[in-house]
Amino acid sequence: MSARTLRCPTCDSVNVVKNGKIHNGKQNHKCTDCGRQFVKDPQQKRIGVDTKRLIDKLLLEKIPLAGIARVVDVSEVWLQGYVNAK
Ligand SMILES: [Zn+2]
């Protein structure tokens, strides 16, 4: 079994089928066991070194996290975690 096998986030079943696309074009999936619909890793995204450098600069300017998240297009949750880790 490969690591790429999709699993249901609710019941961990591998009986997952494609279920069309959601509004932003991402592939939607549906678990045939529990009926849960989900999009794989909707927030998963690589944050590059350049982006982090930019974030560091913006943080120095005392710009609110929500504003930075919008400007550099990262999630506020990720940004909060990034700031906390610093
Ligand atoms: Zn399930």
PDB file of the backbone (N, CA, C, O) and the ligand in Angstrom, with CONECT records:
HET     ZN  A 101       1
ATOM      1  N   MET A   1       0.843  -1.197   0.000  1.00  0.00           N
ATOM      2  CA  MET A   1       0.000   0.000   0.000  1.00  0.00           C
ATOM      3  C   MET A   1       0.882   1.251   0.000  1.00  0.00           C
ATOM      4  O   MET A   1       1.787   1.377   0.824  1.00  0.00           O
ATOM      5  N   SER A   2       0.623   2.139  -0.893  1.00  0.00           N
ATOM      6  CA  SER A   2       1.464   3.326  -0.970  1.00  0.00           C
ATOM      7  C   SER A   2       1.002   4.377   0.022  1.00  0.00           C
ATOM      8  O   SER A   2      -0.136   4.356   0.491  1.00  0.00           O
ATOM      9  N   ALA A   3       1.898   5.291   0.330  1.00  0.00           N
ATOM     10  CA  ALA A   3       1.580   6.352   1.283  1.00  0.00           C
ATOM     11  C   ALA A   3       0.582   7.336   0.692  1.00  0.00           C
ATOM     12  O   ALA A   3       0.001   8.162   1.396  1.00  0.00           O
ATOM     13  N   ARG A   4       0.398   7.223  -0.619  1.00  0.00           N
ATOM     14  CA  ARG A   4      -0.501   8.173  -1.277  1.00  0.00           C
ATOM     15  C   ARG A   4      -1.960   7.726  -1.193  1.00  0.00           C
ATOM     16  O   ARG A   4      -2.862   8.460  -1.597  1.00  0.00           O
ATOM     17  N   THR A   5      -2.184   6.546  -0.680  1.00  0.00           N
ATOM     18  CA  THR A   5      -3.548   6.061  -0.582  1.00  0.00           C
ATOM     19  C   THR A   5      -4.383   7.003   0.272  1.00  0.00           C
ATOM     20  O   THR A   5      -4.017   7.354   1.393  1.00  0.00           O
ATOM     21  N   LEU A   6      -5.498   7.393  -0.284  1.00  0.00           N
ATOM     22  CA  LEU A   6      -6.381   8.289   0.443  1.00  0.00           C
ATOM     23  C   LEU A   6      -7.124   7.534   1.530  1.00  0.00           C
ATOM     24  O   LEU A   6      -7.588   6.412   1.326  1.00  0.00           O
ATOM     25  N   ARG A   7      -7.224   8.154   2.659  1.00  0.00           N
ATOM     26  CA  ARG A   7      -7.995   7.558   3.740  1.00  0.00           C
ATOM     27  C   ARG A   7      -9.035   8.553   4.234  1.00  0.00           C
ATOM     28  O   ARG A   7      -8.826   9.766   4.210  1.00  0.00           O
ATOM     29  N   CYS A   8     -10.128   8.023   4.671  1.00  0.00           N
ATOM     30  CA  CYS A   8     -11.175   8.866   5.220  1.00  0.00           C
ATOM     31  C   CYS A   8     -10.701   9.464   6.547  1.00  0.00           C
ATOM     32  O   CYS A   8     -10.240   8.730   7.421  1.00  0.00           O
ATOM     33  N   PRO A   9     -10.808  10.784   6.709  1.00  0.00           N
ATOM     34  CA  PRO A   9     -10.359  11.409   7.958  1.00  0.00           C
ATOM     35  C   PRO A   9     -11.248  11.057   9.145  1.00  0.00           C
ATOM     36  O   PRO A   9     -10.858  11.251  10.297  1.00  0.00           O
ATOM     37  N   THR A  10     -12.429  10.547   8.868  1.00  0.00           N
ATOM     38  CA  THR A  10     -13.352  10.214   9.956  1.00  0.00           C
ATOM     39  C   THR A  10     -13.180   8.777  10.428  1.00  0.00           C
ATOM     40  O   THR A  10     -13.014   8.529  11.622  1.00  0.00           O
ATOM     41  N   CYS A  11     -13.219   7.823   9.487  1.00  0.00           N
ATOM     42  CA  CYS A  11     -13.199   6.410   9.894  1.00  0.00           C
ATOM     43  C   CYS A  11     -11.952   5.685   9.412  1.00  0.00           C
ATOM     44  O   CYS A  11     -11.801   4.491   9.666  1.00  0.00           O
ATOM     45  N   ASP A  12     -11.046   6.393   8.712  1.00  0.00           N
ATOM     46  CA  ASP A  12      -9.785   5.813   8.269  1.00  0.00           C
ATOM     47  C   ASP A  12      -9.976   4.722   7.229  1.00  0.00           C
ATOM     48  O   ASP A  12      -9.086   3.898   7.019  1.00  0.00           O
ATOM     49  N   SER A  13     -11.117   4.714   6.587  1.00  0.00           N
ATOM     50  CA  SER A  13     -11.366   3.727   5.545  1.00  0.00           C
ATOM     51  C   SER A  13     -10.615   4.106   4.273  1.00  0.00           C
ATOM     52  O   SER A  13     -10.397   5.286   4.000  1.00  0.00           O
ATOM     53  N   VAL A  14     -10.221   3.097   3.497  1.00  0.00           N
ATOM     54  CA  VAL A  14      -9.589   3.377   2.212  1.00  0.00           C
ATOM     55  C   VAL A  14     -10.616   3.297   1.086  1.00  0.00           C
ATOM     56  O   VAL A  14     -10.280   3.479  -0.084  1.00  0.00           O
ATOM     57  N   ASN A  15     -11.851   3.028   1.443  1.00  0.00           N
ATOM     58  CA  ASN A  15     -12.925   2.956   0.445  1.00  0.00           C
ATOM     59  C   ASN A  15     -13.426   4.356   0.115  1.00  0.00           C
ATOM     60  O   ASN A  15     -14.527   4.756   0.493  1.00  0.00           O
ATOM     61  N   VAL A  16     -12.577   5.083  -0.602  1.00  0.00           N
ATOM     62  CA  VAL A  16     -12.849   6.479  -0.904  1.00  0.00           C
ATOM     63  C   VAL A  16     -12.973   6.644  -2.409  1.00  0.00           C
ATOM     64  O   VAL A  16     -12.139   6.142  -3.164  1.00  0.00           O
ATOM     65  N   VAL A  17     -13.999   7.338  -2.842  1.00  0.00           N
ATOM     66  CA  VAL A  17     -14.199   7.563  -4.273  1.00  0.00           C
ATOM     67  C   VAL A  17     -14.177   9.054  -4.572  1.00  0.00           C
ATOM     68  O   VAL A  17     -14.447   9.883  -3.703  1.00  0.00           O
ATOM     69  N   LYS A  18     -13.849   9.380  -5.824  1.00  0.00           N
ATOM     70  CA  LYS A  18     -13.881  10.780  -6.229  1.00  0.00           C
ATOM     71  C   LYS A  18     -15.325  11.246  -6.294  1.00  0.00           C
ATOM     72  O   LYS A  18     -16.218  10.502  -6.701  1.00  0.00           O
ATOM     73  N   ASN A  19     -15.536  12.474  -5.891  1.00  0.00           N
ATOM     74  CA  ASN A  19     -16.906  12.984  -5.786  1.00  0.00           C
ATOM     75  C   ASN A  19     -16.987  14.401  -6.340  1.00  0.00           C
ATOM     76  O   ASN A  19     -17.495  15.316  -5.692  1.00  0.00           O
ATOM     77  N   GLY A  20     -16.465  14.558  -7.570  1.00  0.00           N
ATOM     78  CA  GLY A  20     -16.559  15.870  -8.212  1.00  0.00           C
ATOM     79  C   GLY A  20     -15.555  16.863  -7.644  1.00  0.00           C
ATOM     80  O   GLY A  20     -14.667  16.507  -6.869  1.00  0.00           O
ATOM     81  N   LYS A  21     -15.720  18.118  -8.050  1.00  0.00           N
ATOM     82  CA  LYS A  21     -14.800  19.175  -7.608  1.00  0.00           C
ATOM     83  C   LYS A  21     -15.554  20.168  -6.749  1.00  0.00           C
ATOM     84  O   LYS A  21     -16.751  20.388  -6.927  1.00  0.00           O
ATOM     85  N   ILE A  22     -14.831  20.761  -5.816  1.00  0.00           N
ATOM     86  CA  ILE A  22     -15.455  21.813  -5.026  1.00  0.00           C
ATOM     87  C   ILE A  22     -15.246  23.143  -5.739  1.00  0.00           C
ATOM     88  O   ILE A  22     -14.616  23.202  -6.795  1.00  0.00           O
ATOM     89  N   HIS A  23     -15.787  24.220  -5.143  1.00  0.00           N
ATOM     90  CA  HIS A  23     -15.855  25.516  -5.827  1.00  0.00           C
ATOM     91  C   HIS A  23     -14.509  26.025  -6.332  1.00  0.00           C
ATOM     92  O   HIS A  23     -14.454  26.707  -7.356  1.00  0.00           O
ATOM     93  N   ASN A  24     -13.426  25.705  -5.633  1.00  0.00           N
ATOM     94  CA  ASN A  24     -12.125  26.242  -6.054  1.00  0.00           C
ATOM     95  C   ASN A  24     -11.357  25.249  -6.925  1.00  0.00           C
ATOM     96  O   ASN A  24     -10.157  25.412  -7.146  1.00  0.00           O
ATOM     97  N   GLY A  25     -12.053  24.216  -7.421  1.00  0.00           N
ATOM     98  CA  GLY A  25     -11.427  23.305  -8.367  1.00  0.00           C
ATOM     99  C   GLY A  25     -10.695  22.138  -7.748  1.00  0.00           C
ATOM    100  O   GLY A  25     -10.156  21.296  -8.467  1.00  0.00           O
ATOM    101  N   LYS A  26     -10.665  22.068  -6.424  1.00  0.00           N
ATOM    102  CA  LYS A  26      -9.977  20.957  -5.782  1.00  0.00           C
ATOM    103  C   LYS A  26     -10.839  19.691  -5.852  1.00  0.00           C
ATOM    104  O   LYS A  26     -12.068  19.749  -5.837  1.00  0.00           O
ATOM    105  N   GLN A  27     -10.162  18.565  -5.926  1.00  0.00           N
ATOM    106  CA  GLN A  27     -10.869  17.293  -6.013  1.00  0.00           C
ATOM    107  C   GLN A  27     -11.569  16.971  -4.705  1.00  0.00           C
ATOM    108  O   GLN A  27     -10.956  16.980  -3.637  1.00  0.00           O
ATOM    109  N   ASN A  28     -12.842  16.690  -4.802  1.00  0.00           N
ATOM    110  CA  ASN A  28     -13.602  16.287  -3.623  1.00  0.00           C
ATOM    111  C   ASN A  28     -13.671  14.758  -3.575  1.00  0.00           C
ATOM    112  O   ASN A  28     -13.686  14.104  -4.617  1.00  0.00           O
ATOM    113  N   HIS A  29     -13.711  14.202  -2.396  1.00  0.00           N
ATOM    114  CA  HIS A  29     -13.780  12.755  -2.228  1.00  0.00           C
ATOM    115  C   HIS A  29     -14.905  12.403  -1.279  1.00  0.00           C
ATOM    116  O   HIS A  29     -15.360  13.221  -0.479  1.00  0.00           O
ATOM    117  N   LYS A  30     -15.337  11.161  -1.394  1.00  0.00           N
ATOM    118  CA  LYS A  30     -16.388  10.701  -0.498  1.00  0.00           C
ATOM    119  C   LYS A  30     -16.044   9.317   0.000  1.00  0.00           C
ATOM    120  O   LYS A  30     -15.638   8.444  -0.766  1.00  0.00           O
ATOM    121  N   CYS A  31     -16.212   9.133   1.280  1.00  0.00           N
ATOM    122  CA  CYS A  31     -16.000   7.826   1.892  1.00  0.00           C
ATOM    123  C   CYS A  31     -17.251   6.993   1.692  1.00  0.00           C
ATOM    124  O   CYS A  31     -18.351   7.418   2.043  1.00  0.00           O
ATOM    125  N   THR A  32     -17.081   5.797   1.124  1.00  0.00           N
ATOM    126  CA  THR A  32     -18.260   4.966   0.865  1.00  0.00           C
ATOM    127  C   THR A  32     -18.691   4.208   2.120  1.00  0.00           C
ATOM    128  O   THR A  32     -19.759   3.596   2.139  1.00  0.00           O
ATOM    129  N   ASP A  33     -17.878   4.245   3.148  1.00  0.00           N
ATOM    130  CA  ASP A  33     -18.247   3.555   4.387  1.00  0.00           C
ATOM    131  C   ASP A  33     -19.103   4.422   5.294  1.00  0.00           C
ATOM    132  O   ASP A  33     -20.155   3.988   5.765  1.00  0.00           O
ATOM    133  N   CYS A  34     -18.643   5.678   5.546  1.00  0.00           N
ATOM    134  CA  CYS A  34     -19.381   6.518   6.484  1.00  0.00           C
ATOM    135  C   CYS A  34     -20.060   7.690   5.789  1.00  0.00           C
ATOM    136  O   CYS A  34     -20.833   8.419   6.410  1.00  0.00           O
ATOM    137  N   GLY A  35     -19.774   7.874   4.497  1.00  0.00           N
ATOM    138  CA  GLY A  35     -20.440   8.947   3.762  1.00  0.00           C
ATOM    139  C   GLY A  35     -19.795  10.303   3.906  1.00  0.00           C
ATOM    140  O   GLY A  35     -20.286  11.279   3.339  1.00  0.00           O
ATOM    141  N   ARG A  36     -18.711  10.392   4.646  1.00  0.00           N
ATOM    142  CA  ARG A  36     -18.020  11.656   4.855  1.00  0.00           C
ATOM    143  C   ARG A  36     -17.437  12.162   3.524  1.00  0.00           C
ATOM    144  O   ARG A  36     -16.815  11.406   2.778  1.00  0.00           O
ATOM    145  N   GLN A  37     -17.651  13.447   3.248  1.00  0.00           N
ATOM    146  CA  GLN A  37     -17.027  14.062   2.081  1.00  0.00           C
ATOM    147  C   GLN A  37     -15.854  14.904   2.541  1.00  0.00           C
ATOM    148  O   GLN A  37     -15.926  15.577   3.569  1.00  0.00           O
ATOM    149  N   PHE A  38     -14.784  14.866   1.784  1.00  0.00           N
ATOM    150  CA  PHE A  38     -13.618  15.648   2.198  1.00  0.00           C
ATOM    151  C   PHE A  38     -12.723  15.948   1.012  1.00  0.00           C
ATOM    152  O   PHE A  38     -12.744  15.256  -0.006  1.00  0.00           O
ATOM    153  N   VAL A  39     -11.937  17.001   1.173  1.00  0.00           N
ATOM    154  CA  VAL A  39     -10.938  17.377   0.191  1.00  0.00           C
ATOM    155  C   VAL A  39      -9.585  17.081   0.818  1.00  0.00           C
ATOM    156  O   VAL A  39      -9.329  17.438   1.968  1.00  0.00           O
ATOM    157  N   LYS A  40      -8.732  16.434   0.061  1.00  0.00           N
ATOM    158  CA  LYS A  40      -7.447  16.046   0.621  1.00  0.00           C
ATOM    159  C   LYS A  40      -6.575  17.257   0.936  1.00  0.00           C
ATOM    160  O   LYS A  40      -6.292  18.081   0.066  1.00  0.00           O
ATOM    161  N   ASP A  41      -6.159  17.350   2.186  1.00  0.00           N
ATOM    162  CA  ASP A  41      -5.223  18.374   2.623  1.00  0.00           C
ATOM    163  C   ASP A  41      -5.530  19.761   2.063  1.00  0.00           C
ATOM    164  O   ASP A  41      -4.691  20.330   1.366  1.00  0.00           O
ATOM    165  N   PRO A  42      -6.692  20.315   2.343  1.00  0.00           N
ATOM    166  CA  PRO A  42      -7.045  21.613   1.753  1.00  0.00           C
ATOM    167  C   PRO A  42      -6.070  22.726   2.132  1.00  0.00           C
ATOM    168  O   PRO A  42      -5.891  23.675   1.369  1.00  0.00           O
ATOM    169  N   GLN A  43      -5.442  22.620   3.296  1.00  0.00           N
ATOM    170  CA  GLN A  43      -4.544  23.698   3.734  1.00  0.00           C
ATOM    171  C   GLN A  43      -3.079  23.365   3.466  1.00  0.00           C
ATOM    172  O   GLN A  43      -2.198  24.199   3.671  1.00  0.00           O
ATOM    173  N   GLN A  44      -2.829  22.146   3.007  1.00  0.00           N
ATOM    174  CA  GLN A  44      -1.440  21.758   2.811  1.00  0.00           C
ATOM    175  C   GLN A  44      -0.821  22.529   1.656  1.00  0.00           C
ATOM    176  O   GLN A  44      -1.317  22.486   0.531  1.00  0.00           O
ATOM    177  N   LYS A  45       0.244  23.219   1.937  1.00  0.00           N
ATOM    178  CA  LYS A  45       0.868  24.008   0.903  1.00  0.00           C
ATOM    179  C   LYS A  45       2.311  24.242   1.315  1.00  0.00           C
ATOM    180  O   LYS A  45       2.603  24.445   2.494  1.00  0.00           O
ATOM    181  N   ARG A  46       3.190  24.215   0.363  1.00  0.00           N
ATOM    182  CA  ARG A  46       4.583  24.503   0.670  1.00  0.00           C
ATOM    183  C   ARG A  46       4.781  25.984   0.878  1.00  0.00           C
ATOM    184  O   ARG A  46       4.413  26.786   0.020  1.00  0.00           O
ATOM    185  N   ILE A  47       5.349  26.355   1.989  1.00  0.00           N
ATOM    186  CA  ILE A  47       5.686  27.753   2.225  1.00  0.00           C
ATOM    187  C   ILE A  47       7.172  27.900   1.944  1.00  0.00           C
ATOM    188  O   ILE A  47       8.004  27.333   2.653  1.00  0.00           O
ATOM    189  N   GLY A  48       7.498  28.652   0.921  1.00  0.00           N
ATOM    190  CA  GLY A  48       8.889  28.774   0.500  1.00  0.00           C
ATOM    191  C   GLY A  48       9.704  29.695   1.383  1.00  0.00           C
ATOM    192  O   GLY A  48       9.164  30.444   2.197  1.00  0.00           O
ATOM    193  N   VAL A  49      11.015  29.627   1.208  1.00  0.00           N
ATOM    194  CA  VAL A  49      11.932  30.477   1.976  1.00  0.00           C
ATOM    195  C   VAL A  49      11.647  31.951   1.705  1.00  0.00           C
ATOM    196  O   VAL A  49      11.665  32.775   2.620  1.00  0.00           O
ATOM    197  N   ASP A  50      11.385  32.274   0.445  1.00  0.00           N
ATOM    198  CA  ASP A  50      11.106  33.671   0.092  1.00  0.00           C
ATOM    199  C   ASP A  50       9.863  34.176   0.812  1.00  0.00           C
ATOM    200  O   ASP A  50       9.823  35.306   1.300  1.00  0.00           O
ATOM    201  N   THR A  51       8.856  33.320   0.868  1.00  0.00           N
ATOM    202  CA  THR A  51       7.621  33.707   1.544  1.00  0.00           C
ATOM    203  C   THR A  51       7.876  33.951   3.024  1.00  0.00           C
ATOM    204  O   THR A  51       7.380  34.921   3.596  1.00  0.00           O
ATOM    205  N   LYS A  52       8.652  33.065   3.639  1.00  0.00           N
ATOM    206  CA  LYS A  52       8.945  33.226   5.066  1.00  0.00           C
ATOM    207  C   LYS A  52       9.738  34.502   5.320  1.00  0.00           C
ATOM    208  O   LYS A  52       9.530  35.188   6.320  1.00  0.00           O
ATOM    209  N   ARG A  53      10.658  34.811   4.395  1.00  0.00           N
ATOM    210  CA  ARG A  53      11.451  36.031   4.536  1.00  0.00           C
ATOM    211  C   ARG A  53      10.517  37.247   4.483  1.00  0.00           C
ATOM    212  O   ARG A  53      10.658  38.197   5.253  1.00  0.00           O
ATOM    213  N   LEU A  54       9.564  37.185   3.552  1.00  0.00           N
ATOM    214  CA  LEU A  54       8.602  38.277   3.411  1.00  0.00           C
ATOM    215  C   LEU A  54       7.746  38.395   4.671  1.00  0.00           C
ATOM    216  O   LEU A  54       7.478  39.498   5.147  1.00  0.00           O
ATOM    217  N   ILE A  55       7.328  37.268   5.196  1.00  0.00           N
ATOM    218  CA  ILE A  55       6.519  37.269   6.412  1.00  0.00           C
ATOM    219  C   ILE A  55       7.304  37.903   7.560  1.00  0.00           C
ATOM    220  O   ILE A  55       6.762  38.696   8.331  1.00  0.00           O
ATOM    221  N   ASP A  56       8.579  37.545   7.666  1.00  0.00           N
ATOM    222  CA  ASP A  56       9.413  38.118   8.729  1.00  0.00           C
ATOM    223  C   ASP A  56       9.441  39.640   8.640  1.00  0.00           C
ATOM    224  O   ASP A  56       9.363  40.333   9.654  1.00  0.00           O
ATOM    225  N   LYS A  57       9.554  40.150   7.415  1.00  0.00           N
ATOM    226  CA  LYS A  57       9.578  41.603   7.220  1.00  0.00           C
ATOM    227  C   LYS A  57       8.252  42.231   7.625  1.00  0.00           C
ATOM    228  O   LYS A  57       8.214  43.261   8.298  1.00  0.00           O
ATOM    229  N   LEU A  58       7.168  41.592   7.202  1.00  0.00           N
ATOM    230  CA  LEU A  58       5.844  42.129   7.511  1.00  0.00           C
ATOM    231  C   LEU A  58       5.585  42.106   9.016  1.00  0.00           C
ATOM    232  O   LEU A  58       4.947  43.009   9.558  1.00  0.00           O
ATOM    233  N   LEU A  59       6.082  41.073   9.682  1.00  0.00           N
ATOM    234  CA  LEU A  59       5.903  40.977  11.135  1.00  0.00           C
ATOM    235  C   LEU A  59       6.597  42.144  11.823  1.00  0.00           C
ATOM    236  O   LEU A  59       6.098  42.683  12.811  1.00  0.00           O
ATOM    237  N   LEU A  60       7.750  42.527  11.292  1.00  0.00           N
ATOM    238  CA  LEU A  60       8.498  43.647  11.870  1.00  0.00           C
ATOM    239  C   LEU A  60       7.731  44.950  11.729  1.00  0.00           C
ATOM    240  O   LEU A  60       7.893  45.870  12.531  1.00  0.00           O
ATOM    241  N   GLU A  61       6.891  45.021  10.700  1.00  0.00           N
ATOM    242  CA  GLU A  61       6.091  46.229  10.469  1.00  0.00           C
ATOM    243  C   GLU A  61       4.851  46.261  11.348  1.00  0.00           C
ATOM    244  O   GLU A  61       4.037  47.180  11.254  1.00  0.00           O
ATOM    245  N   LYS A  62       4.710  45.257  12.200  1.00  0.00           N
ATOM    246  CA  LYS A  62       3.567  45.180  13.115  1.00  0.00           C
ATOM    247  C   LYS A  62       2.224  45.137  12.374  1.00  0.00           C
ATOM    248  O   LYS A  62       1.222  45.684  12.833  1.00  0.00           O
ATOM    249  N   ILE A  63       2.238  44.482  11.234  1.00  0.00           N
ATOM    250  CA  ILE A  63       0.994  44.288  10.497  1.00  0.00           C
ATOM    251  C   ILE A  63       0.242  43.121  11.143  1.00  0.00           C
ATOM    252  O   ILE A  63       0.850  42.108  11.490  1.00  0.00           O
ATOM    253  N   PRO A  64      -1.069  43.259  11.303  1.00  0.00           N
ATOM    254  CA  PRO A  64      -1.841  42.169  11.917  1.00  0.00           C
ATOM    255  C   PRO A  64      -1.670  40.859  11.148  1.00  0.00           C
ATOM    256  O   PRO A  64      -1.530  40.857   9.925  1.00  0.00           O
ATOM    257  N   LEU A  65      -1.683  39.754  11.880  1.00  0.00           N
ATOM    258  CA  LEU A  65      -1.497  38.450  11.253  1.00  0.00           C
ATOM    259  C   LEU A  65      -2.500  38.197  10.138  1.00  0.00           C
ATOM    260  O   LEU A  65      -2.159  37.628   9.101  1.00  0.00           O
ATOM    261  N   ALA A  66      -3.754  38.629  10.360  1.00  0.00           N
ATOM    262  CA  ALA A  66      -4.775  38.395   9.342  1.00  0.00           C
ATOM    263  C   ALA A  66      -4.398  39.083   8.033  1.00  0.00           C
ATOM    264  O   ALA A  66      -4.628  38.548   6.948  1.00  0.00           O
ATOM    265  N   GLY A  67      -3.814  40.279   8.152  1.00  0.00           N
ATOM    266  CA  GLY A  67      -3.396  41.023   6.959  1.00  0.00           C
ATOM    267  C   GLY A  67      -2.248  40.334   6.257  1.00  0.00           C
ATOM    268  O   GLY A  67      -2.229  40.220   5.031  1.00  0.00           O
ATOM    269  N   ILE A  68      -1.291  39.877   7.043  1.00  0.00           N
ATOM    270  CA  ILE A  68      -0.141  39.176   6.452  1.00  0.00           C
ATOM    271  C   ILE A  68      -0.605  37.905   5.746  1.00  0.00           C
ATOM    272  O   ILE A  68      -0.170  37.597   4.637  1.00  0.00           O
ATOM    273  N   ALA A  69      -1.491  37.180   6.409  1.00  0.00           N
ATOM    274  CA  ALA A  69      -1.987  35.927   5.830  1.00  0.00           C
ATOM    275  C   ALA A  69      -2.631  36.185   4.473  1.00  0.00           C
ATOM    276  O   ALA A  69      -2.459  35.409   3.533  1.00  0.00           O
ATOM    277  N   ARG A  70      -3.377  37.288   4.383  1.00  0.00           N
ATOM    278  CA  ARG A  70      -4.016  37.622   3.112  1.00  0.00           C
ATOM    279  C   ARG A  70      -2.991  37.989   2.052  1.00  0.00           C
ATOM    280  O   ARG A  70      -3.079  37.544   0.908  1.00  0.00           O
ATOM    281  N   VAL A  71      -2.016  38.806   2.442  1.00  0.00           N
ATOM    282  CA  VAL A  71      -1.031  39.308   1.480  1.00  0.00           C
ATOM    283  C   VAL A  71      -0.166  38.176   0.911  1.00  0.00           C
ATOM    284  O   VAL A  71       0.053  38.105  -0.298  1.00  0.00           O
ATOM    285  N   VAL A  72       0.318  37.305   1.780  1.00  0.00           N
ATOM    286  CA  VAL A  72       1.214  36.252   1.300  1.00  0.00           C
ATOM    287  C   VAL A  72       0.467  34.960   0.982  1.00  0.00           C
ATOM    288  O   VAL A  72       1.069  33.971   0.563  1.00  0.00           O
ATOM    289  N   ASP A  73      -0.858  34.978   1.185  1.00  0.00           N
ATOM    290  CA  ASP A  73      -1.686  33.840   0.804  1.00  0.00           C
ATOM    291  C   ASP A  73      -1.331  32.566   1.560  1.00  0.00           C
ATOM    292  O   ASP A  73      -1.134  31.508   0.963  1.00  0.00           O
ATOM    293  N   VAL A  74      -1.255  32.685   2.879  1.00  0.00           N
ATOM    294  CA  VAL A  74      -1.119  31.505   3.723  1.00  0.00           C
ATOM    295  C   VAL A  74      -2.299  31.503   4.690  1.00  0.00           C
ATOM    296  O   VAL A  74      -2.990  32.512   4.829  1.00  0.00           O
ATOM    297  N   SER A  75      -2.525  30.399   5.346  1.00  0.00           N
ATOM    298  CA  SER A  75      -3.639  30.355   6.291  1.00  0.00           C
ATOM    299  C   SER A  75      -3.225  31.031   7.587  1.00  0.00           C
ATOM    300  O   SER A  75      -2.061  30.989   7.983  1.00  0.00           O
ATOM    301  N   GLU A  76      -4.206  31.661   8.247  1.00  0.00           N
ATOM    302  CA  GLU A  76      -3.915  32.325   9.521  1.00  0.00           C
ATOM    303  C   GLU A  76      -3.456  31.321  10.561  1.00  0.00           C
ATOM    304  O   GLU A  76      -2.618  31.623  11.411  1.00  0.00           O
ATOM    305  N   VAL A  77      -4.020  30.114  10.483  1.00  0.00           N
ATOM    306  CA  VAL A  77      -3.640  29.074  11.438  1.00  0.00           C
ATOM    307  C   VAL A  77      -2.158  28.745  11.283  1.00  0.00           C
ATOM    308  O   VAL A  77      -1.422  28.635  12.263  1.00  0.00           O
ATOM    309  N   TRP A  78      -1.739  28.589  10.019  1.00  0.00           N
ATOM    310  CA  TRP A  78      -0.329  28.284   9.777  1.00  0.00           C
ATOM    311  C   TRP A  78       0.547  29.436  10.264  1.00  0.00           C
ATOM    312  O   TRP A  78       1.573  29.222  10.910  1.00  0.00           O
ATOM    313  N   LEU A  79       0.129  30.651   9.947  1.00  0.00           N
ATOM    314  CA  LEU A  79       0.923  31.825  10.308  1.00  0.00           C
ATOM    315  C   LEU A  79       1.055  31.946  11.817  1.00  0.00           C
ATOM    316  O   LEU A  79       2.126  32.250  12.342  1.00  0.00           O
ATOM    317  N   GLN A  80      -0.057  31.702  12.505  1.00  0.00           N
ATOM    318  CA  GLN A  80      -0.003  31.766  13.981  1.00  0.00           C
ATOM    319  C   GLN A  80       0.995  30.742  14.516  1.00  0.00           C
ATOM    320  O   GLN A  80       1.759  31.033  15.436  1.00  0.00           O
ATOM    321  N   GLY A  81       0.983  29.560  13.945  1.00  0.00           N
ATOM    322  CA  GLY A  81       1.911  28.521  14.363  1.00  0.00           C
ATOM    323  C   GLY A  81       3.357  28.917  14.068  1.00  0.00           C
ATOM    324  O   GLY A  81       4.268  28.650  14.852  1.00  0.00           O
ATOM    325  N   TYR A  82       3.538  29.558  12.922  1.00  0.00           N
ATOM    326  CA  TYR A  82       4.875  29.997  12.517  1.00  0.00           C
ATOM    327  C   TYR A  82       5.405  31.046  13.496  1.00  0.00           C
ATOM    328  O   TYR A  82       6.563  31.001  13.911  1.00  0.00           O
ATOM    329  N   VAL A  83       4.525  32.000  13.859  1.00  0.00           N
ATOM    330  CA  VAL A  83       4.920  33.049  14.797  1.00  0.00           C
ATOM    331  C   VAL A  83       5.215  32.464  16.168  1.00  0.00           C
ATOM    332  O   VAL A  83       6.192  32.839  16.816  1.00  0.00           O
ATOM    333  N   ASN A  84       4.369  31.545  16.604  1.00  0.00           N
ATOM    334  CA  ASN A  84       4.555  30.925  17.908  1.00  0.00           C
ATOM    335  C   ASN A  84       5.872  30.160  17.986  1.00  0.00           C
ATOM    336  O   ASN A  84       6.514  30.101  19.035  1.00  0.00           O
ATOM    337  N   ALA A  85       6.259  29.577  16.856  1.00  0.00           N
ATOM    338  CA  ALA A  85       7.477  28.765  16.829  1.00  0.00           C
ATOM    339  C   ALA A  85       8.730  29.621  16.858  1.00  0.00           C
ATOM    340  O   ALA A  85       9.822  29.117  17.120  1.00  0.00           O
ATOM    341  N   LYS A  86       8.583  30.905  16.592  1.00  0.00           N
ATOM    342  CA  LYS A  86       9.741  31.788  16.540  1.00  0.00           C
ATOM    343  C   LYS A  86      10.249  32.171  17.925  1.00  0.00           C
ATOM    344  O   LYS A  86      11.224  32.913  18.042  1.00  0.00           O
TER     345      LYS A  86
HETATM  346 ZN    ZN A 101     -15.326   7.202   6.424  1.00  0.00          ZN2+
END
